[in-house]
Amino acid sequence: MRISNEIINIVPEIKKWRQQLHAHPELGYEEEWTSNFVAEKLESFGLEIHRGLGKTGIIGVLKGLDPTLGGGGNKAIGLRADMDALPMTEENDFSYKSKFEGRMHACGHDGHTAMLLGAAKLLSLKNDFNGTVYFIFQPAEEGGGGGLAMIDDGLFEQFPMDSVWGMHNWPGMNEGTVAIHKGSVMAAADKFEVTIIGNGGHAAMPQATNDPVLAVTAIVQALQQIVSRKQNPLDAVVVSVTQINAGSGFNIIPQKADFIGTIRTVNPDTRINVHKQFTEICNATALAYGCVAEVSVIKGYPVTVNDVQSSEKAIEVSSNLFGKDSVKTNMAPSMGAEDFAYMLEKIPGSYIWLGAGEGKSGCMLHNTKYDFNDNIIPLGISYWEQLVKSELPLR
């Protein structure tokens, strides 16, 4: 793989931007400094800027060559990067570590933002494509649903586009490799909250009670059959109880007990079935112990599903850029979640994983010692550039 001289020349500047972004992490919908940074850079490239979608989101608009020069077509595409950080305290000690206790870029959104800025700079300098590119800088991916907020604020109405594209760095995959899925990429992430109401009393006289603690333990065990007996073993499902709360004293059987957790699925139809099975098991098991279940399944991010035709285009671009052997098309979906899913529900597109190696500290995403691997910055910019040229070719 050969990186163009144009990209090589701008990479040092992009790395500095990435490290500035890393030092100034902001949580979802609070990305004021980050949004100002992004807007300033885009304006310096000569792009048209739109602010305020999803509160702190930014859209940069770049049009191709004048029609008399063979460009200026009607087709438009969107390229998206997420901007928010995580509520974690960084344990790195390099010069650009987070300046703020309890906030850090532990998922690489600083790198995603920097690479998309780099692509905007490069494409604005060359302007060798036919159509319009919308650079989408999205807030609040980490649980805040910023992608949906931008859509609700009119993203696709104000900026009509034929396709939308995303990218995430992926530690554990070698630098120079790419994973592209035809279909499901990331799981739906749903939360459940369950209250079991029984009949409390003295712990020395359990026969006079309907023990909700006993009912909860039985329900947690019974829920395991959702994955082991009710689903196709080839259809990935996770049901995890992560917290149980009950009681106020060693000699008191409580009146109620609560538990919460998460359901992850990679098939939209399976998602519906699992929610139904979960509720049925909670209700039936509670009843068997003389208790009542109050069950709430709260939908989070939907399944991230790539459009097959778009993924085939991404595979072609990546194969030409990185080599066919470096493009992985058979990796299992991740049980993590991604709110780019909301955009892919509205507009066809593809979301790829860009191999990031082990990272400088050998840490995976959401780790207090994670740092984005700056070596992949030119790879990400190259992918964005070639994708734009492929989707918006000059006549």
C-alpha positions in Angstrom: 0.0 0.0 0.0 1.3 3.4 -1.0 0.2 6.6 0.8 0.1 9.6 -1.5 2.6 12.4 -1.1 -0.3 14.8 -0.5 -1.4 12.8 2.5 2.1 12.3 3.8 2.6 16.1 3.7 -0.4 16.8 5.9 -0.1 13.9 8.4 2.1 15.8 10.9 -0.4 18.6 11.2 -3.3 16.1 11.5 -1.4 14.2 14.3 -1.1 17.5 16.2 -4.8 18.1 15.8 -5.6 14.6 17.1 -3.4 15.2 20.2 -5.1 18.6 20.8 -8.4 16.8 20.7 -7.2 14.1 23.0 -6.1 16.7 25.6 -9.6 18.4 25.5 -12.1 15.6 25.9 -15.8 16.5 26.3 -18.8 14.3 27.1 -21.9 13.9 25.0 -23.7 17.1 24.1 -21.0 19.1 25.9 -18.6 19.2 22.9 -18.3 23.0 22.8 -14.5 23.2 22.6 -14.4 20.3 20.1 -17.1 21.8 17.9 -15.4 25.1 17.8 -12.1 23.4 16.9 -13.8 21.4 14.1 -15.6 24.5 12.7 -12.5 26.6 12.7 -10.6 24.0 10.7 -13.4 23.4 8.2 -13.8 27.1 7.7 -10.1 27.4 7.0 -10.5 24.9 4.3 -13.2 27.0 2.7 -16.1 24.7 3.5 -19.6 25.8 4.2 -20.4 25.2 7.9 -23.7 24.4 9.6 -23.9 24.1 13.4 -26.4 23.1 16.0 -27.7 19.8 14.7 -27.9 17.5 17.7 -27.0 20.5 19.8 -23.2 20.4 19.2 -23.0 18.7 15.9 -21.2 20.2 12.9 -21.8 19.7 9.1 -19.2 20.8 6.6 -20.2 21.0 3.0 -17.8 20.6 0.1 -18.9 20.6 -3.5 -16.9 19.1 -6.4 -15.5 20.9 -9.4 -17.4 23.4 -11.4 -19.6 21.7 -14.1 -17.5 23.2 -16.9 -14.5 21.3 -15.5 -16.3 18.0 -15.4 -17.7 18.1 -11.8 -20.6 19.6 -9.9 -22.8 16.5 -10.1 -26.1 16.1 -8.2 -25.0 13.0 -6.2 -24.1 13.6 -2.5 -22.6 11.4 0.2 -22.1 11.8 4.0 -18.9 10.9 5.9 -19.4 10.7 9.7 -17.1 10.9 12.7 -18.0 10.9 16.4 -16.6 13.6 18.7 -17.5 12.8 22.3 -15.3 11.3 25.1 -16.0 9.0 28.0 -16.5 9.6 31.7 -13.2 8.0 32.7 -10.0 9.3 34.4 -7.0 8.9 32.1 -3.9 7.0 33.5 -1.5 7.9 30.7 1.4 10.3 31.4 2.2 11.7 27.9 2.2 15.4 27.2 -1.2 15.5 25.6 -3.1 13.5 28.2 -6.6 14.7 29.2 -6.6 18.0 31.0 -9.7 17.1 32.8 -10.3 14.6 35.7 -13.0 12.1 34.9 -13.0 12.7 31.1 -10.9 11.0 28.5 -10.9 9.9 24.8 -10.8 6.2 25.5 -12.5 5.1 22.3 -10.6 6.9 19.6 -13.2 9.6 18.7 -10.3 12.1 18.8 -8.7 10.1 16.0 -11.9 9.7 14.0 -12.5 13.4 14.1 -8.9 14.2 13.1 -9.0 11.7 10.2 -12.2 13.2 8.9 -10.8 16.7 9.2 -7.7 15.5 7.3 -9.9 14.1 4.6 -11.8 17.4 4.4 -8.5 19.3 4.1 -7.1 17.0 1.4 -10.3 17.0 -0.7 -10.7 20.7 -0.4 -7.2 21.2 -1.8 -7.6 18.7 -4.7 -11.3 19.1 -5.3 -11.2 16.2 -7.8 -14.6 14.7 -7.4 -18.1 15.1 -9.0 -20.8 15.9 -6.4 -21.2 17.0 -2.8 -19.5 15.6 0.3 -21.2 16.3 3.7 -18.7 15.9 6.6 -20.8 14.9 9.6 -19.2 15.5 13.0 -21.5 13.9 15.5 -21.9 14.4 19.3 -22.9 12.0 22.0 -22.2 8.6 20.5 -21.3 7.1 23.9 -24.8 6.3 25.0 -26.3 9.7 24.2 -27.8 8.9 20.9 -26.3 11.9 19.1 -26.8 10.3 15.7 -30.6 10.1 16.3 -30.5 13.7 17.7 -29.0 14.9 14.4 -31.5 13.0 12.4 -34.4 14.5 14.5 -33.0 18.0 13.9 -33.2 17.4 10.1 -29.9 16.0 9.1 -31.2 14.2 6.0 -33.8 16.7 5.2 -31.4 19.7 5.2 -28.6 17.7 3.6 -30.1 15.1 1.2 -27.5 12.4 0.6 -27.5 9.1 -1.4 -25.4 7.2 1.1 -23.7 7.7 4.5 -20.4 6.1 5.7 -18.7 5.5 9.0 -15.4 4.2 10.4 -14.1 3.0 13.8 -10.6 2.2 14.8 -10.3 -1.4 15.9 -7.5 -2.4 18.3 -6.7 -6.1 18.0 -6.6 -6.0 14.2 -3.3 -5.3 12.5 -2.5 -1.9 11.1 -3.3 -1.8 7.4 -6.2 -4.2 7.7 -9.9 -3.4 7.4 -13.0 -5.4 8.4 -16.2 -4.9 6.4 -19.5 -6.6 7.1 -22.3 -7.3 4.7 -25.2 -6.9 7.1 -25.0 -6.7 10.9 -21.9 -5.1 12.3 -22.7 -4.1 15.9 -25.4 -5.3 18.2 -28.5 -3.6 19.5 -28.0 -2.5 23.1 -31.1 -2.7 25.3 -31.4 -2.3 29.0 -33.8 -4.1 31.4 -35.1 -3.0 34.8 -37.1 -5.6 36.8 -38.8 -5.3 40.2 -40.0 -8.4 41.9 -42.7 -7.7 44.5 -43.3 -10.4 47.2 -44.5 -10.4 50.8 -41.7 -9.6 53.3 -41.4 -10.6 56.9 -39.1 -12.0 59.6 -36.2 -14.1 58.3 -36.9 -16.6 61.1 -40.4 -17.2 59.7 -40.0 -17.6 56.0 -43.2 -19.7 55.7 -45.2 -16.5 56.3 -43.5 -14.7 53.3 -43.2 -14.9 49.6 -39.5 -14.2 49.3 -38.6 -11.9 46.3 -34.9 -12.6 46.8 -35.5 -16.3 46.1 -37.6 -15.4 43.1 -34.9 -13.2 41.7 -32.3 -15.9 42.0 -34.6 -18.3 40.2 -35.3 -15.7 37.5 -31.6 -15.1 36.8 -31.1 -18.8 36.4 -34.1 -19.2 34.2 -33.0 -16.3 31.9 -30.0 -18.4 30.8 -32.3 -20.6 28.7 -32.9 -17.6 26.3 -29.4 -18.0 24.9 -28.9 -21.7 25.5 -32.3 -23.1 24.5 -34.5 -20.6 22.8 -32.1 -19.1 20.1 -30.3 -20.5 17.1 -26.7 -21.1 18.4 -25.4 -19.2 15.2 -27.5 -16.1 16.1 -25.5 -14.2 18.7 -27.5 -13.1 21.8 -26.3 -11.9 25.2 -28.5 -11.5 28.3 -26.5 -10.3 31.3 -27.8 -9.4 34.7 -25.3 -6.9 36.1 -26.8 -5.7 39.3 -29.2 -7.0 42.0 -30.5 -4.9 44.9 -32.6 -6.1 47.8 -33.0 -6.0 51.6 -32.2 -3.8 54.5 -31.1 -6.1 57.2 -29.8 -9.6 57.9 -33.0 -10.8 59.6 -35.5 -9.2 57.2 -37.0 -10.8 54.1 -37.7 -7.7 52.0 -40.9 -6.8 50.3 -39.2 -6.4 46.9 -36.0 -7.0 45.0 -34.7 -5.3 41.8 -32.3 -6.3 39.1 -31.0 -4.6 36.0 -28.8 -5.6 33.0 -28.5 -5.6 29.2 -29.7 -7.6 26.2 -27.6 -7.6 23.1 -28.7 -8.9 19.7 -27.4 -8.6 16.1 -30.6 -9.6 14.3 -33.5 -7.1 14.4 -36.1 -9.9 14.4 -34.3 -11.8 17.2 -34.3 -8.6 19.2 -38.1 -8.6 19.2 -38.3 -12.3 20.1 -35.8 -12.0 23.0 -37.6 -9.1 24.5 -40.8 -11.2 24.5 -39.1 -14.2 25.9 -37.4 -12.2 28.6 -40.7 -10.7 29.8 -42.5 -14.1 29.8 -39.8 -15.8 31.9 -39.7 -13.0 34.4 -43.5 -13.0 34.8 -43.9 -16.8 34.9 -41.0 -17.5 37.3 -42.0 -14.7 39.7 -45.6 -16.1 39.8 -44.2 -19.6 40.6 -42.7 -18.1 43.7 -45.8 -16.3 44.7 -44.5 -12.9 43.6 -45.3 -10.4 40.9 -42.8 -9.0 38.3 -42.8 -5.5 37.0 -40.7 -5.7 33.8 -39.3 -2.8 31.7 -37.2 -3.4 28.6 -35.8 -0.1 27.4 -34.6 0.0 23.8 -31.2 1.5 23.3 -29.2 1.6 20.0 -30.6 -0.6 17.3 -28.6 -3.2 15.4 -26.0 -1.5 13.1 -26.7 -3.0 9.7 -24.6 -2.3 6.6 -26.3 -2.1 3.2 -24.9 -5.0 1.3 -24.3 -3.1 -2.0 -22.5 -0.3 0.0 -20.3 -2.8 1.8 -19.3 -4.3 -1.6 -18.2 -0.8 -2.7 -16.3 -0.3 0.6 -14.6 -3.7 0.0 -13.6 -2.7 -3.5 -12.2 0.6 -2.4 -10.3 -1.0 0.6 -9.0 -3.9 -1.6 -7.6 -1.4 -4.1 -6.1 0.6 -1.3 -4.9 -2.0 1.3 -4.7 -5.1 -0.8 -7.3 -7.9 -1.0 -5.6 -10.0 1.7 -5.9 -7.1 4.2 -9.7 -6.8 3.9 -11.6 -9.1 6.2 -15.2 -9.9 5.2 -16.0 -12.8 7.5 -15.5 -11.3 11.0 -18.3 -11.9 13.5 -20.3 -8.8 14.5 -19.3 -7.1 17.7 -21.8 -7.3 20.7 -20.9 -3.7 21.4 -23.3 -1.0 20.0 -23.0 2.1 17.8 -25.5 4.9 17.2 -24.4 5.2 13.6 -27.1 2.5 13.4 -29.8 5.2 13.3 -28.2 6.8 10.2 -28.0 3.4 8.5 -31.7 2.8 9.2 -32.5 5.9 7.1 -29.8 6.0 4.4 -27.8 3.1 2.8 -24.2 3.0 3.7 -21.4 1.0 5.3 -19.5 1.2 8.6 -16.0 -0.3 8.6 -13.4 -1.2 11.2 -9.9 0.1 10.6 -7.2 -2.0 12.2 -5.3 -0.2 14.9 -2.8 -2.8 16.0 -2.4 -3.2 19.8 -2.1 0.5 20.4 0.8 2.3 22.1 -0.1 0.8 25.5 -1.5 -2.5 24.3 -5.0 -1.5 25.6 -8.3 -2.1 24.1 -11.2 0.5 23.8 -12.6 2.0 27.0 -9.5 1.4 28.9 -7.9 4.1 31.1 -4.6 3.7 29.3 -6.0 3.6 25.8 -4.6 6.0 23.2 -5.5 6.3 19.5 -2.7 4.9 17.3 -1.6 7.9 15.2 0.1 5.5 12.7 -3.3 4.8 11.1 -4.2 8.4 10.5 -2.9 8.3 6.9 -4.8 5.1 6.3 -8.1 6.5 7.4 -7.6 9.7 5.3 -6.7 7.5 2.3 -9.8 5.5 2.7 -12.0 8.5 2.9 -10.4 10.1 -0.1 -10.6 7.0 -2.3 -14.2 6.3 -1.2 -15.2 9.9 -2.3 -13.5 9.4 -5.6 -15.2 6.1 -6.1 -18.7 7.3 -5.2 -18.4 10.7 -6.9 -16.1 10.1 -9.9 -15.3 12.8 -12.4 -16.9 12.3 -15.8 
